[in-house]
Amino acid sequence: MISLSIVIPVYNGATSIERLVHELASLRIDGGVEVVLVNDCSPDQSWEAIRRLCLEAPMPIIAIDLARNFGEHNAVMAGYAAANGQYIINIDDDFQNPPSEVKRLFEHHLLHAELDVVYTYYERKQHSLFRNLGSRFNDAVANVLLDKPKDLYLSSFRCINRFLRDRVLEYGGPYPYIDGIILENTQRIGQLKVLHAPRAEGSSGYTVRKLVRLWLIMFINFSVMPLRVSSVIGTVVSLVGFIMAITAFIESLVTDTPQGWASIMAAVVVFSGIQLLMLGLIGEYLGRLFLMHKGKPMYTVRERRDAAPGA
């Protein structure tokens, strides 16, 4: 078995992926290293660049082309399923995780073989303000919903062992959140400070829509806390309504002042809005159960290529 697999989800990486793979090919890893490139139906020429790499084969390459854009976590899951390494590191295609740091992360995990996963964290992140704010919110939500250690930063630049990779792949739903799956399966977690470089090409592919989708997956797929919060809100609203009803009844007995329709209608609108919100939340859970039951795929592979130097 090969020592290290490097999984790279590729999206709009046509101008960077070839240079990145050539730099990774220069790494000297005892036991060998392979790279798994997963093209997440990128709208640019990423798949053509990956096919050129397979022809050159500067290192062992597994190339996967997904049939549509499934999202980063789904693409990484496709890469995990194809990886042959005893350890698996996933990095982005934008050079913000330098190849030299890949080797350092791998060697750190080897020195701490009792760990199932080693996350990285950065002294200074080179993301945009929007991406940094999104990461902070994501981290705060994960502390509450996933029972994450507060000092742990959930970076996508992580190294997992073969045992944890097999546990992660046991998740069969269409909406994977890899960090949530990891935290459900192990407490043997380490951290390593690494360099975070400025983005080499283009801009981040993360949008408000994609971040909201990721938060919803975390909320709905990996916690029942939203339902519990809904129950608490429903109980509080019911108590408030009961108190208001008693107050209105007593007031009608002791005064001739007619009740205000405006206040009554405002209360009805507020309580109705809360009820609709809770029904929407329940519907979201039921909708995802329906999609899982009908077999919505996590990803669909259109094409796979395997290449090796000298083959």
C-alpha positions as CSV (number, residue, x, y, z in Angstrom):
1,M,0.0,0.0,0.0
2,I,1.2,3.5,-0.9
3,S,2.1,5.7,2.1
4,L,0.3,9.0,1.1
5,S,-2.6,10.0,-1.0
6,I,-3.1,13.7,-1.7
7,V,-6.8,14.5,-2.6
8,I,-7.4,17.7,-4.5
9,P,-11.0,18.8,-5.4
10,V,-10.6,20.9,-8.6
11,Y,-12.9,23.8,-9.5
12,N,-11.8,26.5,-11.8
13,G,-8.2,25.3,-11.4
14,A,-7.2,25.1,-15.1
15,T,-4.4,27.7,-14.6
16,S,-3.0,26.2,-11.5
17,I,-3.5,22.4,-11.2
18,E,-0.7,21.4,-13.6
19,R,2.0,23.5,-11.8
20,L,0.6,22.3,-8.4
21,V,0.9,18.6,-9.4
22,H,4.5,19.1,-10.8
23,E,5.5,20.6,-7.5
24,L,3.9,17.8,-5.5
25,A,5.8,15.3,-7.7
26,S,9.0,16.7,-6.3
27,L,8.1,15.6,-2.8
28,R,10.1,12.6,-1.5
29,I,7.9,10.5,0.6
30,D,9.0,7.1,2.0
31,G,6.6,4.5,0.7
32,G,5.5,6.6,-2.2
33,V,2.9,9.3,-2.9
34,E,-0.1,9.6,-5.3
35,V,-2.4,12.4,-6.2
36,V,-6.2,12.1,-6.6
37,L,-7.7,14.9,-8.7
38,V,-11.4,15.3,-8.6
39,N,-12.9,17.7,-11.1
40,D,-16.1,19.0,-9.7
41,C,-17.6,19.7,-13.1
42,S,-15.6,22.8,-13.4
43,P,-16.8,25.3,-16.1
44,D,-13.3,26.1,-17.2
45,Q,-10.7,23.8,-18.9
46,S,-9.7,22.0,-15.6
47,W,-10.6,18.5,-17.0
48,E,-8.5,19.1,-20.1
49,A,-5.6,20.1,-17.9
50,I,-6.0,17.0,-15.8
51,R,-6.0,14.8,-18.9
52,R,-2.7,16.4,-20.0
53,L,-1.3,15.6,-16.6
54,C,-2.3,11.9,-17.0
55,L,-0.5,11.8,-20.3
56,E,2.7,13.3,-18.7
57,A,2.3,11.3,-15.5
58,P,4.9,13.2,-13.4
59,M,3.7,11.0,-10.5
60,P,1.0,8.4,-9.9
61,I,-2.3,10.1,-10.7
62,I,-6.0,9.1,-10.2
63,A,-8.2,11.5,-12.1
64,I,-12.0,11.6,-11.5
65,D,-14.5,13.7,-13.5
66,L,-17.8,14.3,-11.8
67,A,-21.0,14.5,-13.9
68,R,-22.1,17.7,-12.3
69,N,-21.1,20.2,-9.6
70,F,-21.7,18.4,-6.3
71,G,-19.7,20.6,-4.0
72,E,-16.4,20.5,-2.3
73,H,-17.2,18.0,0.4
74,N,-18.8,15.6,-2.1
75,A,-15.8,15.9,-4.3
76,V,-13.5,15.1,-1.4
77,M,-15.5,12.0,-0.6
78,A,-15.1,10.8,-4.1
79,G,-11.3,11.4,-3.7
80,Y,-11.3,9.5,-0.4
81,A,-13.1,6.5,-2.0
82,A,-10.4,6.3,-4.7
83,A,-7.3,6.9,-2.5
84,N,-4.9,4.0,-1.9
85,G,-2.7,5.6,0.8
86,Q,-2.3,4.7,4.4
87,Y,-2.6,8.4,5.1
88,I,-4.7,10.9,3.1
89,I,-4.2,14.6,2.9
90,N,-6.6,16.9,1.1
91,I,-5.6,20.3,-0.1
92,D,-7.1,23.0,-2.3
93,D,-6.0,23.7,-5.9
94,D,-5.1,27.4,-5.3
95,F,-1.5,27.0,-3.8
96,Q,-2.7,28.4,-0.4
97,N,-1.4,25.1,1.1
98,P,2.2,25.0,-0.2
99,P,3.5,21.5,-1.1
100,S,6.3,21.8,1.5
101,E,3.6,22.0,4.2
102,V,2.0,18.9,2.8
103,K,5.2,16.9,3.6
104,R,5.5,18.5,7.0
105,L,1.9,17.6,7.9
106,F,2.4,14.0,6.8
107,E,5.6,13.7,8.8
108,H,3.9,15.2,11.8
109,H,1.1,12.6,11.6
110,L,3.7,9.8,11.3
111,L,5.3,11.0,14.5
112,H,1.9,11.0,16.2
113,A,0.6,7.7,14.8
114,E,-1.9,7.3,17.6
115,L,-3.9,10.2,16.1
116,D,-6.7,9.5,13.6
117,V,-6.6,13.1,12.2
118,V,-4.4,16.1,12.3
119,Y,-6.0,19.4,11.5
120,T,-3.9,22.5,10.5
121,Y,-4.4,26.0,11.6
122,Y,-2.8,29.3,10.5
123,E,-1.1,32.1,12.3
124,R,-2.4,34.4,9.6
125,K,-5.1,33.4,7.1
126,Q,-4.8,34.8,3.6
127,H,-8.6,34.6,2.8
128,S,-10.9,37.4,2.0
129,L,-12.7,39.2,4.8
130,F,-16.0,37.5,3.7
131,R,-14.4,34.1,3.8
132,N,-12.8,34.8,7.2
133,L,-16.1,35.9,8.7
134,G,-17.8,32.8,7.3
135,S,-15.1,30.6,8.8
136,R,-15.6,32.3,12.2
137,F,-19.3,31.8,12.1
138,N,-18.9,28.2,11.0
139,D,-16.5,27.6,13.9
140,A,-18.9,29.1,16.4
141,V,-21.8,27.0,15.1
142,A,-19.6,23.8,15.1
143,N,-18.8,24.5,18.8
144,V,-22.5,24.3,19.6
145,L,-23.8,21.7,17.2
146,L,-20.9,19.2,16.8
147,D,-19.5,19.3,20.3
148,K,-16.2,20.4,18.8
149,P,-13.3,21.3,21.1
150,K,-13.2,25.1,21.3
151,D,-9.5,25.3,20.6
152,L,-9.8,23.2,17.4
153,Y,-9.9,24.9,14.0
154,L,-11.7,22.9,11.3
155,S,-9.4,23.4,8.3
156,S,-9.9,21.6,5.0
157,F,-6.2,21.1,5.0
158,R,-6.1,17.9,7.1
159,C,-4.5,14.5,7.3
160,I,-6.5,11.4,8.2
161,N,-5.4,7.8,8.6
162,R,-6.8,4.8,6.8
163,F,-9.0,3.8,9.7
164,L,-10.7,7.1,9.8
165,R,-11.0,7.3,6.1
166,D,-13.0,4.0,6.1
167,R,-15.3,5.3,8.9
168,V,-15.9,8.5,6.9
169,L,-16.8,6.5,3.8
170,E,-19.5,4.7,5.8
171,Y,-21.6,7.8,5.5
172,G,-24.0,7.2,2.7
173,G,-26.2,10.3,2.5
174,P,-26.1,12.9,-0.3
175,Y,-25.1,15.7,2.0
176,P,-21.7,15.0,3.6
177,Y,-20.0,17.4,6.0
178,I,-16.6,15.8,6.4
179,D,-15.7,17.5,9.7
180,G,-19.0,16.5,11.2
181,I,-18.4,12.9,10.2
182,I,-14.9,13.0,11.6
183,L,-16.0,14.4,15.0
184,E,-18.7,11.7,15.2
185,N,-16.1,9.0,14.8
186,T,-13.0,9.9,16.8
187,Q,-11.6,12.0,19.6
188,R,-8.0,11.3,18.6
189,I,-7.4,14.7,17.0
190,G,-4.2,16.7,16.7
191,Q,-3.3,20.1,15.3
192,L,-0.3,21.6,13.5
193,K,0.4,25.2,12.7
194,V,1.2,25.7,9.0
195,L,1.9,28.5,6.5
196,H,-1.1,29.9,4.6
197,A,0.0,31.4,1.4
198,P,-1.8,34.1,-0.7
199,R,-4.1,32.6,-3.4
200,A,-2.0,32.1,-6.6
201,E,-4.8,32.3,-9.2
202,G,-8.3,33.8,-9.4
203,S,-10.6,34.3,-6.5
204,S,-12.3,32.0,-4.0
205,G,-15.2,29.9,-5.3
206,Y,-17.1,30.3,-2.0
207,T,-20.3,32.4,-2.3
208,V,-23.0,33.3,0.2
209,R,-25.1,30.5,-1.3
210,K,-22.5,27.9,-0.9
211,L,-21.7,28.9,2.7
212,V,-25.4,28.9,3.6
213,R,-25.8,25.5,2.0
214,L,-22.8,24.2,4.1
215,W,-24.3,25.7,7.3
216,L,-27.7,24.1,6.6
217,I,-26.0,20.7,6.1
218,M,-24.3,21.1,9.5
219,F,-27.6,22.2,11.1
220,I,-29.9,19.6,9.7
221,N,-27.6,16.5,9.0
222,F,-25.5,16.4,12.1
223,S,-27.6,17.8,15.0
224,V,-31.1,17.7,16.3
225,M,-30.5,20.8,18.3
226,P,-32.6,23.0,15.9
227,L,-35.6,20.8,16.7
228,R,-34.9,21.1,20.4
229,V,-34.7,24.9,20.1
230,S,-38.0,24.8,18.2
231,S,-39.6,22.9,21.0
232,V,-38.3,25.4,23.6
233,I,-39.5,28.4,21.4
234,G,-42.9,26.7,21.0
235,T,-43.2,26.2,24.7
236,V,-42.3,29.8,25.5
237,V,-44.7,31.2,22.9
238,S,-47.5,29.0,24.2
239,L,-46.9,30.3,27.7
240,V,-46.8,33.9,26.5
241,G,-50.0,33.4,24.6
242,F,-51.7,31.8,27.7
243,I,-50.6,34.7,29.9
244,M,-51.9,37.2,27.3
245,A,-55.2,35.4,27.2
246,I,-55.6,35.5,31.0
247,T,-54.6,39.2,31.1
248,A,-57.1,40.1,28.4
249,F,-59.9,38.2,30.2
250,I,-59.2,39.9,33.5
251,E,-59.0,43.3,31.8
252,S,-62.4,42.7,30.2
253,L,-63.9,42.1,33.6
254,V,-62.5,45.1,35.4
255,T,-62.6,47.7,32.7
256,D,-64.9,48.8,29.9
257,T,-62.0,49.7,27.6
258,P,-62.4,47.6,24.4
259,Q,-59.4,45.4,23.4
260,G,-57.2,46.8,20.6
261,W,-57.5,44.9,17.3
262,A,-54.1,46.1,16.3
263,S,-52.3,44.3,19.2
264,I,-54.3,41.2,18.7
265,M,-53.5,41.0,15.0
266,A,-49.8,41.7,15.7
267,A,-49.7,38.8,18.2
268,V,-51.5,36.5,15.6
269,V,-49.0,37.5,12.9
270,V,-46.0,36.9,15.2
271,F,-47.1,33.6,16.5
272,S,-48.2,32.4,13.0
273,G,-44.7,33.4,11.7
274,I,-43.1,31.3,14.4
275,Q,-45.3,28.4,13.6
276,L,-44.5,28.6,9.9
277,L,-40.8,28.8,10.7
278,M,-40.9,25.6,12.8
279,L,-42.9,23.8,10.2
280,G,-40.3,24.8,7.6
281,L,-37.6,23.4,9.8
282,I,-39.4,20.1,10.2
283,G,-40.0,20.1,6.5
284,E,-36.3,20.5,5.9
285,Y,-35.6,17.4,8.0
286,L,-38.3,15.4,6.2
287,G,-37.2,16.6,2.8
288,R,-33.7,15.4,3.4
289,L,-34.9,12.1,4.7
290,F,-37.0,11.7,1.5
291,L,-34.0,12.5,-0.7
292,M,-31.8,9.9,1.2
293,H,-34.6,7.3,0.9
294,K,-35.0,7.8,-2.8
295,G,-31.2,7.3,-3.3
296,K,-30.0,10.8,-4.3
297,P,-26.3,10.3,-5.1
298,M,-23.5,11.8,-3.1
299,Y,-21.6,12.1,-6.4
300,T,-21.7,10.6,-9.9
301,V,-18.4,9.8,-11.7
302,R,-18.5,10.4,-15.4
303,E,-14.9,9.3,-16.1
304,R,-11.9,8.0,-14.3
305,R,-8.3,7.8,-15.4
306,D,-5.3,6.2,-13.8
307,A,-1.8,7.1,-14.7
308,A,1.7,6.3,-13.5
309,P,5.2,7.4,-14.6
310,G,6.5,5.1,-17.3
311,A,3.2,3.3,-17.8
